[in-house]
Amino acid sequence: MATRTPGTTRRTPVQTVALIFGVVFLLVGVLGFIPGVTQGADGLAFAGPGSMAMLLGVFHVSVLHNIVHLLFGVAGIAMARTPGNARNYLIGSGVIYAVLTVYGLLVPADGEANFVPVNTADNWLHLVLTIGLLAAGLALGPKARR
């Protein structure tokens, strides 16, 4: 029989999922700066389509793109502390990723408007993240149980 240490609380499913997303985003943000994991890391620009860096050789990244991942990671970890905040993180992040997906579909890959920058692989990943974040927030959140 498992025992809990006095003073500890158990995470709800929505908190656990928000924490996992936060840790993964943080990890991706860090990996975006590491040569070898990021091909062409020596061509990593702050922003824009001129950045030649490719995370895992597939996803177009820049310093700004990596910072966005780091911020999503920190926010996920911090907001996973309570069920309500975890739900808000998942849904809010899902909405932001939906906007980013549409942005990626509308801007030309080599155009100056592609300041994040994103490519086709990023667009597909952002779409999957949109669906996953929104589904988790809506299905697991505290308000979903009512």
QUICORLIN-V409120 format. One record per pair of residues at least 24 apart in sequence whose C-alpha atoms are under 6 Angstrom apart, sorted by the first residue. I is the first residue (numbers start at 0). J is the second residue. D is the distance in whole Angstrom. If there is no record, write none. Layout:
I_J_D / I_J_D
//
This chain:
13_139_5 / 13_140_6 / 14_79_5 / 14_82_6 / 14_85_5 / 17_75_6 / 17_79_5 / 17_85_6 / 18_75_6 / 18_76_5 / 18_79_5 / 21_72_4 / 21_75_4 / 21_76_5 / 22_72_6 / 24_68_5 / 24_72_5 / 25_69_5 / 25_72_4 / 28_65_5 / 28_68_5 / 28_69_5 / 31_65_6 / 46_114_5 / 46_115_6 / 47_113_6 / 47_114_4 / 47_115_6 / 47_116_5 / 48_109_5 / 48_113_6 / 48_116_6 / 58_120_6 / 58_121_6 / 59_117_6 / 59_118_6 / 64_115_6 / 86_136_5 / 86_140_5 / 89_132_5 / 89_136_5 / 90_133_5 / 90_136_5 / 93_129_4 / 93_132_5 / 93_133_5 / 96_125_6 / 96_129_5 / 97_129_5 / 100_125_6 / 100_126_6
//
